[in-house]
C-alpha cells in the first residue's frame, strides 16, 4: 500500500508541475503564436507519418484498402487486372471407382445402356492437377466450387475457405430427378449454386491451363463475351452435309426429317422421304468431328462442286449413251493416325439403269484417283488438283425424285454427345432460323447467371427434360452449345426514337446536315450516290409538308449547310415519317441483345483424345510439353480390351501431369494425410456428432467448475446470504 501511495503522489506532483508550466506559457506575449506553430507541426507530422505508414503497409494490409486480393491466393493483382469483377470457378467431378457410386449406377440405370458404362466415370486425378493449374495461371479467381454427387476426393482439403463442395441435392430444384449420372443434367443447374458470382468459369475436371489466363481472355468491355467456336455440328446424314440444307436448291437426299426437310428448299416436292427410311453407315463420334472437318478439305470442296450438279453427262462421244440421273454423293472416312488416310467417294445411281455411269473417287494422302465406269468404257484419270471437275458437265431436271430404296444403307451410329448437338441445333433452327453452327471449343467457359436464367425461361420444357435424364440422352440440351448460341442468336428491337438519338450526336434534338450525311453513309454502299441523298431529302420534305408538327426545339447555329433546302429534322418528324422510319428499322432496328465476339478456336486451345496406342500418346504429350496452349483438354478413348497398354498410357498421363504441375496447391492436404470420409454426408454427420460431444463436454466442465467453487467457498457463500437476511429479521 505504501508503494502504491508513493506512485500516486508522484503522478499528482508531475501533473501539478505540468499545469504550472502551461499557465506560464499562456501568460507569455506570443503564447498563441507558439501554440499555433506547435499544433501545425504536430498535424503535418501526423500526415507525413500516415503517408509513410500507408506506403509501407500497403502490400501487407492490402485487404484493408481494396478488394483486388479477394482471390484464392490472397494476393493483390491490381497492377495486372484491368478491372475487378469477382469471378468464381465451378468444377463438376465424379469418382467412378467409388463402390457406392457403382451400386447406385447399377440400381438406377440399365446395364445395357452404353452411357452408363463405369469407364465413362473413371477418375485419373485430373481435378487435382486442374486445381494446380488454376492456382498457377489464374490465381485471380475468387472462389472454387466443386459439384459432386456427395463424393469427396481423398486429397482435398475440406477446410480451405476458398473452396466449397456442392452436391446435386443443393442445386436441383426438383429432387425427383435425383440421383443423376448425366453431366448435361448437372450442368443445367450449376448456376444455382448458393453464393456463386454473377459471372463464373465452368471447368470440366479434364480441362487444364497451360499458361497465364486473365479475364480478358473471356470477356472485354468493348467486345463483350468472347465465344470460341471449333468444328461444325455433325452433318444430319452421311449423304447430306449441312451446307446443302437451306441453300435455295432442292436436294432430295436432304428432304428428310433429320435434315429438316432441306431447310424448306423442297416445299414443292410431294411425299418427302422420312429419315427413318434411311440406313446410313459410318460412325461419326464427336471425337472425330474436328478431324473430319479440317483434314479433308479437298474432298469437301469436291463435294460442294458436285452437289450443284444433279444430272450429268461426259463431254465426250460417250455422252449419248449416258442417261440422265441424279448424282447423290456420300462420303465415308477411315481416320486412323497410324495408317494412311483413305477416302472413297461413290455415286448412288438407279440400279435398273444399265446405261448409268458411275463416278468413283479414291484418295491416298493428297493424290486423287478419279474413276469413271461405264458398261462400254472405263476411263481412269489421276490428278492432284480439282481440275478433274471440268470433265463433268451436269444438266437436267432438279425435281426428279429418288426412290427410298436407292437411299437405304446401314444406319449411321452417332454417340450421344453428337446426337444432343443435333437435337439442340434443330430446336435453335426453329427458334432463330436455320444456320450452320459450330461446336464450342473444349475449354473453360465464362457463363453469366442472368443469361442462363433467361435461356431456361425461354426453353423451359427442354431443360426440364434434360434435368430429368438419369444418364446422357440424345435429347439433352448440351450446355455450352445451348448457352453460347442463345447468347449469339438473341436479338433486341431498337425503336425509331432510339435510332434518332443515336445519330443525333450533338444532342440538339434535331439532325444537322452532317449527321444526315453520316446516317446515309452507313445505310448505303460507298461511294455514296447522289440519288440516295436526293431521295432522302425528298422524303423529308414530303413528310414535313403533310404533317402538322409541334413547335420545333431551338436549333443551334450551323445545323444546315448554306445551300441546304431541308426543313428542321426533328425527332417527331422522323418517328412519324413512315418511309424514313421504316428504312431505319430495316437497317438498324435489330441488334445483338448480348455483346459478343466470335473467335475461331485452335490458337489457344488443344483438345486430344488419348488412345491405347502408347507411341501416339507419347507424341501427343511431348507436343503439349513443347508448346503448351492456354487451355488443354485431354480426353481418353482407351480400348478396354488392351489392359496392358492402358496401364502404360495412364502412367504416362500421370507422369505428364506431375511434370507440368509439380507444386501442390492450397486445395490439397499434406502428403501424409487423407480424408477420413469419402462422402459429404458422412463428414457432416461426424461433424455434428463431434459438435454434440463437445457441447456435452463443455457442459460437464461447467458443472464441475461450479461444484468445485461451491465446495471451496460454500462457508463464505452461506455466511454472505446469512448476513443479507439479518436486517429483515431485525425488522
C-alpha positions in Angstrom: 0.0 0.0 0.0 2.9 2.4 0.8 4.4 1.9 -2.7 1.1 2.5 -4.5 0.6 5.6 -2.4 4.0 6.9 -3.3 3.4 6.3 -7.0 0.1 8.1 -6.8 1.7 11.1 -5.1 4.4 11.2 -7.8 1.8 11.2 -10.6 -0.2 14.0 -8.9 3.0 16.1 -8.4 4.0 15.7 -12.0 0.5 16.7 -13.2 0.7 19.9 -10.9 4.1 20.8 -12.4 2.8 20.4 -16.0 -0.2 22.6 -15.1 2.1 25.4 -13.8 4.3 25.3 -16.9 1.2 25.5 -19.1 0.0 28.6 -17.2 3.4 30.2 -17.5 3.4 29.6 -21.3 -0.1 31.0 -21.7 0.9 34.2 -19.8 3.7 34.8 -22.4 3.2 37.5 -25.0 3.5 35.2 -28.0 1.8 32.2 -26.5 -0.9 31.9 -29.0 1.5 32.0 -31.9 3.7 29.4 -30.3 0.7 27.1 -29.7 -0.4 27.6 -33.3 3.0 26.7 -34.7 3.2 23.7 -32.4 -0.1 22.3 -33.4 0.7 22.9 -37.1 3.9 20.9 -36.8 2.1 18.1 -35.0 -0.6 18.0 -37.7 1.9 17.9 -40.5 4.0 15.3 -38.8 0.9 13.1 -38.3 0.0 13.4 -42.0 3.6 12.5 -43.1 3.7 9.6 -40.7 0.4 8.4 -42.0 1.6 8.5 -45.7 4.8 6.7 -44.8 2.9 4.1 -42.9 0.3 3.5 -45.7 3.1 3.1 -48.3 5.0 0.7 -46.0 2.0 -1.4 -45.1 0.1 -1.4 -48.4 1.3 -4.8 -49.6 0.9 -6.4 -46.2 -2.5 -5.0 -45.4 -3.9 -4.8 -48.9 -7.3 -6.2 -47.9 -7.9 -3.0 -45.9 -7.6 -0.7 -48.9 -9.1 -2.5 -51.8 -10.6 -5.8 -52.9 -8.1 -6.9 -55.6 -6.7 -9.5 -53.3 -10.1 -11.3 -52.9 -8.8 -14.4 -54.6 -7.7 -17.9 -53.9 -4.1 -16.8 -53.1 -5.0 -13.7 -51.1 -2.5 -11.6 -53.2 -3.2 -8.3 -54.9 -3.4 -8.3 -58.8 -4.3 -4.7 -59.1 -1.5 -4.0 -61.4 -2.4 -6.8 -63.8 -6.2 -6.8 -63.7 -7.8 -4.2 -65.8 -11.0 -4.3 -63.7 -12.1 -6.0 -60.6 -15.0 -8.3 -61.4 -15.4 -11.2 -59.0 -15.3 -14.5 -60.9 -15.7 -17.9 -59.4 -14.8 -21.3 -60.8 -17.2 -24.3 -60.9 -16.0 -27.8 -61.4 -18.0 -31.0 -62.0 -16.4 -34.1 -60.7 -17.2 -37.8 -60.1 -15.2 -40.8 -58.8 -16.3 -43.7 -60.9 -14.4 -46.2 -58.8 -16.5 -45.5 -55.7 -18.4 -48.6 -54.6 -21.5 -46.6 -53.6 -21.5 -44.9 -56.9 -21.2 -48.1 -58.8 -24.1 -49.6 -56.8 -26.3 -46.7 -57.4 -25.4 -46.8 -61.1 -26.5 -50.4 -61.4 -29.6 -49.7 -59.3 -31.0 -46.8 -61.3 -29.5 -47.2 -64.8 -29.9 -50.3 -67.1 -26.6 -52.1 -67.5 -27.2 -52.4 -71.3 -27.0 -48.6 -71.8 -23.7 -47.6 -73.2 -23.8 -44.2 -71.4 -23.9 -46.0 -68.0 -20.6 -47.8 -68.5 -18.4 -47.3 -65.4 -15.5 -46.5 -67.7 -17.2 -43.2 -68.5 -16.7 -42.0 -64.9 -13.1 -43.1 -64.3 -11.1 -40.7 -62.2 -7.5 -40.2 -63.2 -6.7 -37.3 -60.8 -7.4 -34.7 -63.4 -9.2 -32.5 -60.8 -6.1 -32.3 -58.6 -3.9 -31.1 -61.5 -6.6 -28.8 -62.9 -6.7 -27.0 -59.5 -2.9 -26.8 -59.5 -3.0 -25.3 -63.0 -5.7 -22.9 -61.8 -3.6 -21.7 -58.9 -0.5 -21.3 -61.2 -2.1 -19.5 -64.1 -5.4 -18.0 -62.9 -4.9 -17.2 -59.2 -7.2 -14.1 -59.5 -10.4 -16.2 -59.3 -12.3 -15.6 -56.1 -13.7 -19.0 -55.1 -13.8 -22.6 -56.3 -17.0 -24.7 -56.2 -16.8 -28.4 -56.8 -20.1 -30.1 -57.8 -20.3 -33.8 -57.0 -22.9 -36.3 -56.0 -21.6 -36.0 -52.5 -18.2 -37.7 -53.0 -15.0 -36.1 -51.6 -11.6 -36.6 -53.2 -9.3 -38.2 -50.6 -6.7 -35.5 -51.2 -9.0 -32.4 -51.0 -8.6 -30.0 -48.1 -12.2 -29.5 -46.9 -11.2 -26.8 -44.5 -9.9 -24.5 -47.3 -12.0 -21.3 -47.0 -11.7 -20.7 -50.8 -13.3 -24.0 -51.7 -16.9 -25.3 -51.3 -18.1 -28.8 -52.1 -21.6 -28.7 -53.6 -23.8 -31.7 -54.0 -26.5 -32.3 -56.6 -29.1 -32.0 -53.9 -28.0 -28.4 -53.3 -28.7 -27.2 -56.8 -31.5 -29.4 -58.2 -34.9 -27.8 -57.6 -36.7 -31.0 -58.5 -35.4 -33.6 -56.1 -37.3 -36.4 -58.0 -34.6 -36.1 -60.7 -32.0 -37.4 -58.3 -29.8 -39.4 -58.4 -28.5 -38.4 -61.7 -25.4 -39.6 -63.7 -25.9 -37.2 -66.6 -23.5 -34.4 -67.0 -25.9 -32.2 -69.1 -28.5 -32.5 -66.3 -26.0 -31.4 -63.7 -24.6 -28.6 -65.9 -28.1 -27.2 -66.4 -28.3 -26.3 -62.7 -24.7 -25.2 -61.8 -25.8 -21.5 -62.0 -28.0 -22.1 -58.9 -25.0 -22.7 -56.5 -25.6 -20.5 -53.4 -23.2 -17.6 -53.3 -21.9 -18.1 -56.8 -20.6 -14.9 -58.6 -22.8 -13.4 -61.4 -20.1 -14.4 -63.9 -18.3 -17.7 -63.4 -15.9 -20.0 -65.2 -17.1 -23.5 -65.8 -14.4 -26.2 -65.9 -14.7 -29.9 -66.7 -12.2 -31.7 -64.5 -10.2 -32.8 -67.5 -9.6 -29.1 -68.6 -6.3 -27.6 -67.5 -4.5 -24.3 -68.0 -1.1 -24.3 -69.8 -0.2 -20.6 -69.5 -1.4 -17.4 -67.8 -5.1 -16.7 -68.3 -6.9 -13.4 -67.5 -10.5 -12.2 -67.6 -9.8 -10.5 -70.9 -9.4 -14.0 -72.5 -13.1 -14.5 -71.9 -14.8 -11.0 -71.8 -13.8 -7.4 -72.6 -15.6 -4.1 -72.1 -15.5 -3.2 -75.8 -16.3 -6.6 -77.5 -18.3 -8.3 -74.7 -18.2 -12.1 -74.3 -15.7 -14.0 -76.4 -17.1 -17.1 -78.0 -14.6 -19.7 -79.2 -16.1 -22.0 -81.8 -14.3 -25.1 -83.2 -15.7 -27.6 -85.7 -19.1 -27.8 -87.4 -22.0 -29.6 -85.9 -22.1 -33.1 -87.4 -24.0 -33.4 -90.7 -27.6 -34.5 -90.5 -26.8 -37.6 -92.6 -23.9 -39.2 -94.5 -25.4 -38.2 -97.8 -26.4 -34.7 -96.9 -24.0 -32.2 -95.4 -25.4 -29.1 -93.7 -24.1 -26.9 -96.4 -26.7 -28.3 -98.7 -29.6 -27.6 -96.4 -31.3 -24.2 -96.8 -29.1 -23.2 -99.7 -32.1 -22.4 -102.0 -31.9 -25.5 -104.1 -33.9 -28.7 -103.5 -31.7 -31.7 -102.6 -33.8 -34.8 -102.3 -31.2 -36.5 -100.2 -31.7 -33.8 -97.6 -35.5 -33.8 -97.8 -35.8 -35.8 -94.6 -37.0 -35.0 -91.1 -33.5 -35.5 -89.7 -32.2 -32.8 -92.2 -35.2 -30.6 -91.5 -36.7 -31.1 -95.0 -33.8 -29.5 -96.7 -34.4 -26.3 -94.7 -37.6 -25.7 -96.7 -36.0 -25.8 -100.1 -38.2 -28.8 -101.2 -41.5 -27.4 -100.1 -43.0 -28.1 -103.5 -41.7 -31.7 -103.5 -44.5 -34.1 -102.5 -44.1 -37.0 -100.1 -40.7 -36.3 -98.6 -38.6 -39.2 -97.7 -38.7 -39.9 -93.9 -35.4 -40.2 -92.1 -36.4 -43.5 -90.7 -36.2 -45.0 -94.2 -32.5 -44.1 -94.5 -30.0 -46.7 -93.4 -26.7 -45.0 -93.3 -23.3 -46.3 -92.5 -20.3 -44.6 -90.8 -19.6 -43.8 -87.2 -19.4 -40.1 -86.5 -18.5 -39.7 -82.9 -17.8 -36.3 -81.5 -14.1 -37.1 -81.1 -13.7 -37.2 -84.8 -15.7 -34.2 -85.8 -12.8 -31.9 -85.8 -10.6 -34.1 -88.0 -13.4 -34.8 -90.4 -13.8 -31.1 -91.0 -10.2 -29.9 -91.2 -8.2 -32.9 -92.6 -10.3 -33.5 -95.7 -10.8 -30.0 -97.2 -10.1 -31.2 -100.7 -12.8 -33.9 -100.6 -15.3 -31.4 -99.1 -14.5 -28.9 -101.8 -15.2 -31.6 -104.4 -18.5 -32.4 -102.6 -19.5 -28.8 -102.9 -18.8 -28.7 -106.6 -20.5 -32.0 -107.3 -23.5 -31.1 -105.2 -24.5 -28.3 -107.6 -25.0 -30.7 -110.4 -27.7 -33.4 -110.2 -27.7 -34.8 -113.7 -24.5 -35.2 -115.7 -23.0 -36.4 -118.9 -19.5 -36.7 -120.1 -18.2 -34.1 -122.5 -17.0 -36.8 -125.0 -18.6 -39.2 -127.5 -19.9 -41.4 -124.6 -22.4 -38.6 -123.8 -25.1 -40.1 -125.9 -25.0 -43.4 -124.1 -25.4 -41.8 -120.6 -28.9 -41.5 -119.3 -29.6 -38.5 -117.1 -29.7 -39.2 -113.4 -29.3 -37.6 -110.0 -25.8 -37.6 -108.6 -26.0 -38.0 -104.8 -22.6 -38.2 -103.3 -21.8 -39.8 -99.9 -18.5 -39.8 -98.0 -17.2 -42.4 -95.7 -13.9 -41.8 -93.9 -11.4 -44.1 -92.3 -9.4 -42.0 -89.8 -6.5 -43.7 -88.1 -3.5 -41.7 -87.2 -1.3 -44.8 -87.6 -2.5 -45.6 -91.1 -2.7 -43.8 -94.4 -5.9 -41.8 -94.8 -8.2 -43.4 -97.4 -11.4 -41.8 -98.7 -13.9 -43.2 -101.1 -16.5 -41.1 -102.9 -19.1 -43.1 -104.7 -22.2 -42.0 -106.5 -25.5 -43.7 -105.9 -27.4 -44.3 -109.1 -30.6 -46.2 -110.1 -29.8 -49.9 -110.1 -32.0 -50.7 -113.1 -30.3 -48.2 -115.4 -27.8 -50.2 -117.5 -26.6 -47.1 -119.2 -25.9 -45.3 -115.9 -22.4 -44.0 -115.4 -20.6 -44.4 -112.1 -18.1 -41.9 -110.6 -15.7 -43.2 -108.0 -13.1 -41.2 -106.2 -10.3 -42.7 -104.1 -7.6 -40.7 -102.4 -4.4 -41.8 -100.8 -2.7 -38.9 -99.0 -3.2 -35.9 -101.2 -3.3 -37.6 -104.6 -6.8 -38.2 -106.0 -7.8 -41.0 -108.3 -11.0 -40.5 -110.3 -12.6 -43.4 -112.0 -15.5 -43.1 -114.4 -17.0 -46.5 -115.1 -19.4 -47.2 -117.9 -20.8 -50.5 -119.3 -19.0 -50.0 -122.6 -16.0 -47.9 -121.5 -13.7 -47.3 -118.5 -11.6 -44.2 -118.1 -9.1 -43.7 -115.3 -7.6 -40.3 -114.6 -5.1 -39.5 -111.8 -4.8 -35.9 -110.7 -3.7 -33.9 -107.7 -5.9 -31.0 -108.3 -9.6 -30.3 -108.6 -9.4 -29.7 -112.4 -11.0 -33.1 -113.0 -14.3 -31.5 -112.3 -14.1 -29.9 -115.7 -14.5 -33.3 -117.2 -18.1 -33.5 -115.8 -20.9 -31.5 -117.3 -24.2 -31.5 -115.5 -27.7 -30.6 -116.6 -31.2 -32.0 -116.3 -34.2 -32.0 -114.1 -33.6 -31.0 -110.5 -37.0 -32.2 -109.3 -36.5 -35.8 -110.2 -37.2 -37.9 -107.1 -35.1 -40.7 -105.6 -36.9 -43.8 -104.5 -36.3 -44.7 -100.9 -34.7 -48.0 -102.0 -31.9 -46.0 -103.6 -31.0 -44.5 -100.2 -31.3 -47.5 -98.0 -28.0 -48.1 -96.3 -26.7 -49.2 -93.0 -27.7 -46.8 -90.2 -25.2 -44.2 -89.1 -24.1 -44.5 -85.4 -23.6 -41.2 -83.6 -22.6 -41.1 -80.0 -24.9 -39.4 -77.5 -22.9 -36.2 -77.5 -23.2 -35.7 -81.2 -26.9 -36.6 -81.2 -27.6 -34.0 -78.5 -25.8 -31.4 -80.6 -28.1 -32.1 -83.5 -31.1 -32.0 -81.1 -30.2 -28.5 -79.9 -29.4 -27.5 -83.4 -32.9 -28.4 -84.5 -34.5 -26.5 -81.6 -32.5 -23.4 -82.3 -33.3 -23.6 -86.0 -36.9 -23.5 -85.2 -36.4 -20.6 -82.7 -33.9 -18.4 -84.5 -33.9 -19.6 -88.1 -31.8 -22.0 -90.0 -28.0 -21.5 -89.9 -24.8 -23.6 -89.8 -23.4 -23.8 -86.3 -20.1 -24.8 -84.8 -19.3 -26.6 -81.6 -17.8 -24.5 -78.7 -14.2 -25.4 -78.1 -13.3 -27.8 -75.2 -12.0 -25.1 -72.8 -13.3 -23.2 -69.7 -16.5 -21.3 -70.5 -17.4 -18.0 -68.9 -21.0 -18.1 -68.0 -23.4 -15.3 -66.9 -26.1 -16.4 -64.4 -28.6 -13.9 -65.7 -28.3 -15.1 -69.3 -28.7 -18.8 -68.2 -31.8 -17.9 -66.3 -33.3 -16.2 -69.3 -32.3 -19.2 -71.5 -34.0 -21.6 -69.1 -37.1 -19.4 -69.1 -37.3 -19.5 -73.0 -36.6 -23.2 -73.3 -38.2 -24.3 -70.0 -39.6 -27.6 -71.2 -36.4 -28.7 -73.0 -34.2 -28.0 -69.9 -36.7 -29.7 -67.6 -36.5 -32.8 -69.8 -32.7 -32.6 -69.7 -32.8 -32.4 -65.9 -34.9 -35.5 -65.7 -32.5 -37.7 -67.5 -30.5 -40.1 -65.3 -27.8 -40.5 -67.9 -26.8 -38.8 -71.1 -29.6 -38.7 -73.6 -29.8 -37.8 -77.3 -32.4 -35.2 -76.3 -30.2 -33.3 -73.9 -29.7 -29.6 -74.1 -25.9 -29.6 -74.4 -24.9 -26.8 -72.0 -22.1 -25.0 -73.7 -23.6 -25.2 -77.2 -27.1 -24.1 -75.9 -25.6 -21.2 -73.9 -23.4 -19.7 -76.5 -25.8 -19.9 -79.4 -28.5 -18.4 -77.2 -26.2 -15.6 -76.4 -25.3 -15.2 -80.1 -28.8 -15.6 -81.5 -30.8 -13.4 -79.2 -31.7 -10.1 -80.7 -33.4 -6.9 -79.4 -35.5 -4.4 -81.3 -34.5 -0.7 -81.4 -37.2 1.9 -81.6 -37.1 4.7 -84.1 -36.7 7.2 -81.3 -33.6 5.4 -80.1 -32.2 5.3 -83.6 -32.8 9.1 -83.9 -30.9 9.7 -80.6 -28.0 7.5 -81.8 -27.3 9.7 -84.8 -28.1 13.0 -83.0 -24.6 13.2 -81.8 -24.7 16.8 -80.6 -27.9 16.1 -78.6 -29.6 19.1 -80.1 -32.9 17.3 -80.7 -32.6 17.8 -84.5 -30.5 16.3 -87.3 -27.9 18.5 -88.9 -26.8 18.0 -92.5 -23.6 16.5 -91.2 -25.5 14.0 -89.1 -27.7 13.1 -92.0 -24.6 12.5 -94.2 -23.2 10.1 -91.5 -26.6 8.3 -91.5 -26.7 7.9 -95.3 -23.1 6.7 -95.4 -24.0 3.9 -93.0 -27.2 3.0 -94.9 -25.8 2.8 -98.4 -22.7 1.4 -100.1 -19.8 3.8 -100.7 -19.1 5.9 -102.7 -22.4 7.4 -101.7 -24.6 8.1 -104.8 -26.3 11.4 -105.0 -29.6 9.8 -105.8 -29.7 8.4 -102.3 -29.2 11.9 -100.8 -31.8 13.3 -103.1 -34.3 10.5 -102.3 -33.8 11.1 -98.5 -34.3 14.9 -98.9 -37.5 14.4 -100.9 -38.9 12.0 -98.3 -38.1 14.5 -95.5 -39.8 17.4 -97.4 -42.9 15.4 -98.2 -43.3 14.2 -94.6 -42.7 17.8 -93.3 -45.4 19.2 -95.7 -48.0 16.7 -94.8 -47.6 16.7 -91.1 -48.5 19.3 -88.5 -45.7 19.2 -86.1 -45.4 20.8 -82.7 -43.0 23.8 -82.4 -39.5 22.5 -83.1 -36.8 22.9 -80.5 -34.4 25.7 -80.7 -32.0 24.9 -83.4 -28.3 25.6 -82.8 -26.5 27.6 -85.4 -24.8 25.7 -88.2 -27.3 22.8 -88.4 -27.9 23.4 -92.2 -25.4 23.9 -94.9 -25.7 27.2 -96.9 -27.2 25.5 -99.9 -29.4 23.1 -97.9 -33.2 23.1 -98.6 -34.1 20.7 -95.8 -36.6 21.7 -93.1 -35.8 21.2 -89.5 -35.4 17.4 -89.0 -36.8 16.8 -85.5 -37.3 13.6 -83.6 -41.1 13.7 -84.0 -40.7 14.2 -87.8 -38.5 11.1 -88.1 -40.8 8.9 -85.9 -44.0 9.9 -87.8 -42.4 9.7 -91.3 -43.0 6.1 -92.0 -40.8 5.9 -95.1 -37.7 7.1 -93.2 -38.6 5.2 -90.0 -39.1 2.0 -92.0 -35.7 2.3 -93.6 -34.1 3.0 -90.3 -35.7 0.0 -88.7 -34.7 -2.3 -91.6 -31.1 -1.1 -91.4 -30.5 -0.7 -87.7 -33.8 -1.9 -86.0 -32.4 -5.2 -84.8 -29.2 -5.5 -82.8 -27.4 -8.1 -80.7 -29.0 -8.4 -77.3 -25.8 -9.6 -75.7 -22.5 -8.1 -76.8 -20.2 -10.8 -78.0 -17.2 -11.6 -80.3 -16.9 -14.8 -82.2 -13.4 -16.3 -82.4 -12.1 -19.3 -84.3 -10.7 -21.9 -81.8 -7.4 -23.5 -82.3 -4.9 -20.8 -81.5 -5.0 -21.1 -77.7 -6.7 -24.5 -77.2 -5.7 -28.1 -77.6 -8.0 -31.0 -77.4 -6.7 -34.5 -77.8 -8.3 -38.0 -77.5 -5.8 -40.4 -75.9 -6.0 -44.0 -77.3 -4.4 -47.2 -76.2 -1.6 -46.5 -78.7 1.4 -45.9 -76.5 3.7 -44.3 -79.1 1.0 -41.9 -80.2 0.2 -40.9 -76.6 3.9 -40.1 -76.1 3.9 -38.0 -79.2 0.8 -36.0 -78.2 2.1 -35.4 -74.7 5.5 -34.3 -76.0 3.8 -31.9 -78.4 2.0 -30.3 -75.5 5.2 -30.1 -73.5 6.9 -28.4 -76.4 4.3 -25.6 -76.8 1.7 -25.5 -74.0 -1.5 -23.8 -75.0 -3.6 -21.7 -72.7 -6.3 -24.4 -72.5 -5.5 -28.1 -72.5 -8.2 -30.8 -72.6 -7.1 -34.5 -72.6 -9.9 -36.9 -73.1 -9.4 -40.7 -73.2 -10.8 -43.3 -75.7 -8.9 -46.3 -74.4 -9.7 -49.7 -75.7 -11.0 -51.8 -72.7 -9.5 -55.0 -74.2 -6.0 -53.7 -74.2 -5.3 -53.6 -70.4 -1.5 -53.6 -70.5 -1.3 -50.7 -73.0 -4.0 -48.8 -71.0 -1.9 -49.1 -67.8 1.1 -47.6 -69.7 -1.0 -44.8 -71.1 -2.3 -43.9 -67.6 1.2 -44.0 -66.2 2.4 -41.7 -69.0 -0.5 -39.3 -68.4 0.2 -39.2 -64.6 3.9 -38.5 -65.3 2.9 -35.7 -67.7 0.7 -34.1 -65.1 3.4 -34.2 -62.5 6.0 -32.8 -64.8 3.8 -29.8 -65.8 2.2 -29.2 -62.4 4.7 -30.4 -59.8 3.7 -28.0 -56.9 0.9 -28.8 -54.6 -2.0 -26.4 -54.5 -3.6 -24.9 -51.4 -6.6 -27.1 -52.0 -4.6 -30.3 -51.3 -4.0 -32.0 -48.0 -0.3 -32.6 -46.9 1.1 -35.8 -48.5 0.8 -37.8 -45.2 -2.9 -37.1 -44.8 -6.0 -38.5 -46.5 -9.7 -37.6 -45.9 -11.3 -40.0 -43.5 -14.7 -39.8 -45.2 -15.4 -40.2 -48.9 -18.9 -38.7 -48.8 -20.0 -35.3 -47.6 -23.0 -36.7 -45.7 -20.6 -38.9 -43.6 -18.4 -35.9 -42.9 -21.3 -33.8 -41.9 -22.7 -36.5 -39.6 -19.3 -36.9 -38.0 -19.0 -33.1 -37.5 -22.5 -32.9 -36.0 -21.7 -35.8 -33.6 -18.4 -34.0 -32.7 -20.2 -30.8 -32.0 -22.7 -32.6 -29.8 -19.9 -34.3 -27.9 -18.1 -31.0 -27.5 -21.2 -29.3 -26.1 -21.8 -32.1 -23.7 -18.2 -32.0 -22.5 -18.3 -28.2 -22.1 -21.5 -28.6 -20.0 -19.8 -31.2 -17.8 -16.8 -29.0 -17.3 -19.0 -26.1 -16.4 -20.9 -28.2 -13.9 -17.6 -29.5 -12.5 -16.2 -25.9 -12.1 -19.4 -24.8 -10.3 -19.3 -27.8 -7.9 -15.6 -27.1 -7.2 -16.2 -23.5 -6.5 -19.1 -24.2 -4.3 -17.1 -26.9 -2.4 -14.3 -24.5 -1.6 -16.3 -21.4 -0.8 -19.6 -22.8 0.5 -19.0 -21.4 4.0 -18.4 -17.9 2.7 -21.4 -18.1 0.4 -23.6 -19.3 3.3 -22.3 -16.5 5.6 -22.9 -14.0 2.9 -26.5 -15.0 2.4 -27.0 -15.1 6.2 -25.7 -11.6 6.6 -28.1 -10.4 3.9 -31.0 -11.9 5.7 -30.2 -10.4 9.2 -31.7 -6.9 8.6 -35.0 -8.3 7.5 -35.1 -10.5 10.7 -34.4 -7.5 12.9 -37.3 -5.6 11.3 
